[in-house]
Amino acid sequence: MRNGAPLPEAVDEVHLYEQVTSELSKLIETGTLRPGERVPSVRKLSVRRRISLSTVMQAYRVLESRGLIEARPRSGYYVRARRWTPPPEPEMTPTDFGSTKLNVGELIMQICKDNQHPSLVRLGATCTNNSHHPTPELHRSLAAMARRCVRDPLKSDSLSGTAAIRTQIARRALDSGCVLSPSEIIATTGATESVHLSLRAVTKPGDTVAIESPTYFGILQLIETLGLRALELPTHPRDGVSLEALEYALEHHDIKACLFVLNFNNPLGSCLPDENKARLVELLAAREIPLIENDLYGDLAFDAVRPRTAKSFDRQGGVLLCDSFNKSLSCGYRVGWVAPGRFQARIETIKFTTTEVSASLPQLALADFLANGGYDAHLRRLRRFFAEQVQRMTEAVTRLFPVSTKVTRPRGGQVLWVELPAHIDSMEVYRQAIQERIAIAPGQIFSAKRKFRNYLRLNCGNPWTAEIEQAMKRLGAIIGELDERGRNGPGFRTSALAQPKPGCSARFNVPI
Ligand SMILES: Cc1ncc(COP(=O)(O)O)c(C=O)c1O
């Protein structure tokens, strides 16, 4: 029996159920229908496609037997959460104790400029499209503050920024274990300015700064432009910088400052356990070496409780805590801050001689938003969103990249650090991808010594779309071709690669 108008005689039921099976499989594989989502009801599909209920049922039974959908009592059919094994994680980055002058700034600028093109699918840059931020609410606060200050010259009430934003920052600092008063905080124009001021306050050209390896390329640019040297420390993808390596480096090198992103480091996603933060602060305090702590991603923990900052263990004022709301609230307002501890007077002078004081209207707008609630609820949503996007991107890498690819498993933040087979040069991937209007961040720009040749960083901060799925497929194909070429080239060891199970995709346990 058929619903609706009869089908032409030539179209047989076997063909129809296979067609439905294949179409739905495709929708599930491409992520159009996602795990946990309901598939169209048997009745609806039968009416819509003008096929019998039993044909739809047959297709659904096949999909069920393949593990793609599941029946829930009195509720219908749903896409099943796929059982898949995430790829292995990269290992601790190698030890290599030599400080170096930097020469990566030009390459970084070129890649940042390439990334500006509006037609690109940006899989590398961490600036998100703001769709998951409370932008309309912030703009309302901005308009309200502008109206309130209509006859006011909009000058800050202090050289350290508006009291309103510094009070809100001090209140929020409690969440990371810090007891700060508003007078200990200087508002800046983003974390980049905070780190810049801090580096200038505690070093002079030629000094050596210890950093994590890999580290955010903007930090490398700052070190380079200030004429400093960098010493890259081995860093574990989960537990962060090696304190043993740091101790060794402190004994053998004249390190003038440490500059670390301890919570959800970009690009590794690593997080130094809180007890190690206490040890780190102690270690540096004993030698009177300042720690510049960049906590830009601390609020973006996937767990309910965010990790502490090293600053929260600081009793001697040796930690300069740098942060901004650019990742957690809005990258356009560019409100950041630094709590410089005992270097406050120095930072105030440098700030005064560069930008004097940061623009007050964005600070007032953010302070208004923070004071009126909503930030905590927004953070909860944002953390969930980033956790889901990281999961989706990991799934895509698992599905589409060569089987020996390794990926980090961050517990916060918005990026993945991907280790490709050793013979793949991520600059070559970058060049080929950009031809196809896909931008990635190649591994070399995260190292003072241009290490990480076969690594790349992926941004997971934007909602998953068909365009991103398509771009990931193309990227997977480019990497796959380079992998194939490399494997057939001289000197390749077959044992280096694991082989997928017959009939299975690279790492999914279920056949596809
Ligand atoms: C570790 C780190 N620090 C600083 C920045 C830049 O921060 P802001 O936009 O607040 O200047 C970024 C941006 O990606 C980052 O990842």
The ligand as a Gaussian input file, in Angstrom:
#p B3LYP/6-31G(d) Opt

LIG

0 1
 C       47.477000      33.386000      23.981000
 C       46.926000      34.624000      23.348000
 N       47.267000      35.826000      23.838000
 C       46.783000      36.961000      23.294000
 C       45.929000      36.932000      22.199000
 C       45.390000      38.220000      21.673000
 O       44.521000      38.731000      22.646000
 P       43.774000      40.114000      22.492000
 O       42.860000      40.004000      21.317000
 O       43.057000      40.314000      23.776000
 O       44.827000      41.161000      22.273000
 C       45.555000      35.704000      21.652000
 C       44.670000      35.658000      20.489000
 O       44.470000      34.673000      19.829000
 C       46.061000      34.517000      22.252000
 O       45.720000      33.325000      21.782000

